[in-house]
């Protein structure tokens, strides 16, 4: 019974932040908190609260990317960090998770040329108290091919710890390969797959097992 319950808990807890759905507005402003399925995101950037820092873009409708050069190989809805915007995300049920994989791309904003590594996507995890966990993860975002950007798939494997929330932001890189924190960059991201912490699943399974046992006892009586 317990093994079966744990298996059910694993299915219930694992998931993917894919930015699908119909947000109230395609535009995201600094300080805005948005729930997307089993997850939440909170965006920041700009010079003050209310500044435009992100957008939900429909890949099947390129015009929703406005004047930026968005990736062309994803027809689903995804998120873009704009005007040096960045965001945090976590699960609505507050359970810890590890990052398994994601898709990401650099987003051009008027540049005429790009180095081989146009930018980097950076990921920093935090615990429930807001303390940084593990090393900063850096993912290289490639320059466009034939003038067009494309999503890249990144398998994160064991690069990450178990987090309560994750900060996501982009950096622009120079021809010398250097990417600086002061050089924020627009980026696109989609399909962030997460894996629940085993301890969280065990607690969930024990709770479900206890409920099942109590229910069985009531039936026997």
C-alpha positions in Angstrom: 0.0 0.0 0.0 2.7 2.5 1.0 4.8 1.8 -2.2 1.7 2.4 -4.4 0.9 5.6 -2.5 4.4 6.9 -2.9 4.2 6.2 -6.7 1.0 8.2 -6.8 2.6 11.0 -4.9 5.5 11.1 -7.3 3.1 11.5 -10.2 1.2 14.2 -8.4 4.3 16.2 -7.4 6.6 16.1 -10.5 5.7 18.6 -13.2 6.6 21.1 -15.8 6.3 24.9 -15.8 5.3 25.4 -19.4 3.7 28.9 -19.3 0.5 27.7 -21.0 -2.9 29.0 -20.3 -4.6 32.4 -20.8 -3.0 35.1 -18.5 -5.1 38.2 -17.8 -2.5 40.1 -19.8 0.4 39.0 -22.0 2.6 41.7 -20.3 4.3 41.2 -17.0 5.4 44.1 -14.8 7.9 44.4 -12.0 6.6 43.1 -8.8 3.8 41.1 -10.4 3.0 37.6 -9.0 1.4 35.2 -11.4 0.2 31.6 -10.9 0.6 29.2 -13.8 -0.8 25.7 -13.1 1.1 24.2 -10.2 3.7 27.0 -10.1 4.0 30.7 -9.4 6.4 33.3 -10.9 7.3 36.7 -9.6 8.9 39.2 -11.9 11.3 42.1 -11.3 13.6 44.5 -13.1 13.4 48.0 -14.6 13.8 51.0 -12.3 10.6 50.8 -10.3 7.6 48.6 -9.6 5.2 48.5 -12.6 7.8 48.7 -15.3 7.5 46.2 -18.1 9.9 43.3 -17.5 8.4 40.3 -19.3 5.8 38.8 -21.6 4.0 35.6 -22.4 4.7 35.0 -26.1 2.8 32.7 -28.4 5.2 31.1 -30.7 2.4 30.5 -33.3 1.8 34.3 -33.4 5.3 35.9 -33.9 3.8 39.4 -33.8 3.3 38.9 -30.0 7.1 39.2 -29.6 6.8 42.9 -30.6 10.0 44.4 -32.0 12.4 41.8 -30.4 13.9 38.8 -32.3 12.4 35.8 -30.5 13.2 32.1 -31.2 11.4 30.6 -34.1 11.3 26.8 -33.2 8.6 26.8 -30.6 4.9 27.2 -31.5 3.6 27.0 -27.9 3.4 29.8 -25.4 6.5 30.7 -23.5 7.9 33.4 -21.2 10.4 36.2 -22.2 12.4 38.3 -19.8 12.4 41.9 -21.3 14.3 45.1 -20.6 16.7 43.3 -18.3 13.8 41.6 -16.4 14.2 38.5 -14.3 11.9 36.3 -12.3 11.6 33.8 -9.4 9.5 30.7 -9.5 8.4 28.0 -7.2 5.6 25.5 -6.6 2.2 26.6 -5.2 2.3 23.7 -2.7 5.6 25.0 -1.3 7.3 21.6 -1.8 11.0 21.4 -2.7 12.2 20.4 -6.1 15.2 19.9 -8.3 15.5 21.2 -11.9 15.6 18.4 -14.5 15.6 20.2 -17.8 14.4 23.4 -19.6 14.4 25.1 -23.0 15.9 28.5 -23.4 17.0 31.0 -26.0 18.6 34.4 -26.3 16.2 37.2 -27.5 17.7 39.9 -29.7 16.8 43.5 -29.2 18.2 45.5 -32.1 21.8 44.1 -32.1 23.4 43.9 -35.5 25.7 41.0 -34.7 26.3 38.5 -31.9 29.3 36.5 -30.6 29.1 32.7 -30.7 27.8 32.8 -27.1 25.2 35.5 -27.4 24.4 35.3 -23.7 23.9 33.2 -20.6 20.9 32.1 -18.7 21.6 32.0 -15.0 19.8 29.9 -12.4 20.2 30.4 -8.6 18.2 28.3 -6.1 17.1 29.3 -2.6 15.7 27.6 0.4 12.5 28.5 2.2 14.3 31.2 4.2 15.7 32.9 1.1 19.3 31.5 1.5 21.2 30.7 -1.7 21.6 26.9 -2.2 24.4 25.4 -4.3 26.4 27.0 -7.1 25.1 29.4 -9.7 24.2 27.5 -12.8 25.2 29.1 -16.1 23.8 28.0 -19.5 25.3 29.3 -22.7 22.8 30.7 -25.2 23.9 30.5 -28.8 24.0 33.2 -31.4 21.3 33.1 -34.2 21.8 31.0 -37.3 20.9 32.8 -40.5 19.6 35.6 -38.4 17.2 33.5 -36.4 17.3 32.5 -32.8 16.2 29.0 -31.7 15.4 27.3 -28.3 18.1 25.0 -27.0 17.3 22.1 -24.7 19.3 21.8 -21.5 19.5 18.6 -19.4 20.4 19.8 -16.0 20.9 16.4 -14.5 22.7 16.7 -11.2 23.7 20.3 -11.6 21.1 21.5 -9.1 20.2 20.9 -5.5 16.6 20.8 -4.1 15.2 24.2 -4.0 12.1 26.0 -2.7 12.4 28.8 -5.3 14.7 29.6 -8.2 15.9 32.9 -9.6 16.2 33.1 -13.5 18.0 35.9 -15.3 20.0 36.5 -18.4 23.3 38.1 -19.2 24.6 39.5 -22.5 28.1 38.4 -23.6 30.8 40.2 -25.5 33.0 39.1 -28.3 35.7 38.2 -25.7 33.3 35.7 -24.1 32.9 37.7 -21.0 29.4 38.0 -19.5 28.8 40.6 -16.8 26.1 40.9 -14.2 25.7 44.5 -15.3 24.9 43.5 -18.9 21.4 42.1 -18.5 19.8 40.4 -21.5 16.5 39.5 -22.9 15.8 35.7 -22.9 13.1 33.2 -23.6 12.3 30.2 -21.5 9.9 27.3 -21.6 9.2 23.8 -20.3 11.0 23.9 -17.0 10.8 20.3 -15.7 11.1 19.8 -12.0 11.6 16.7 -9.8 10.2 16.6 -6.2 12.5 16.1 -3.3 12.3 12.4 -2.1 11.6 13.4 1.5 8.6 15.4 0.4 7.2 12.4 -1.4 7.8 10.2 1.6 5.9 12.6 3.8 3.1 12.8 1.3 3.0 9.0 1.0 2.9 8.5 4.7 0.1 11.0 5.0 -1.9 9.3 2.3 -1.2 5.9 3.8 -2.5 7.0 7.1 -5.7 8.3 5.6 -6.2 5.0 3.7 -5.7 3.0 6.9 -8.1 5.1 8.9 -10.7 4.8 6.1 -10.3 1.0 6.1 -10.7 0.8 9.8 -13.9 2.8 9.6 -15.2 0.4 7.0 -14.3 -2.7 9.1 -16.2 -1.3 12.1 
